[in-house]
Amino acid sequence: VQLQASGGGSVQAGGSLRLSCVASGSIVNANTMNWYRQAPGKERELVATRISGGSTTYADSVKGRFTISRDLAKRTVYLQMNSLKPEDTAVYYCNVLFRAYGDFWGQGTQVTVSS
């Protein structure tokens, strides 16, 4: 499975972006879908997770502002980001885990939030 992330860009603080991660194959059997981010000079950070049962979890820093969702028909995982802050600036990566045959990563999309 190949993942293609898009939707990044430059916005002012308080703005919104929606990231998309389109899979080349079905994600119906995916066990976990994740969005990570990595800011310059920092380690990659798990931002949002959606497990197959539908439960979602978020990093404390984005809770209440970001929402992870999926559209199985479109083979797409989304990250809706609202009330963006300069500290949200990072490269965002999607990740999909299939217990049966491993996990897959998108190429990353840059999000820049200016104050």
PyMOL commands that set and color helices and strands:
alter all, ss='L'
color gray80, all
select helices_A, chain A and resi 86-88
alter helices_A, ss='H'
color red, helices_A
select strands_A, chain A and resi 3-6+9-12+17-23+32-38+45-51+56-58+66-71+76-81+90-98+102-105+109-114
alter strands_A, ss='S'
color yellow, strands_A
deselect
rebuild
show_as cartoon
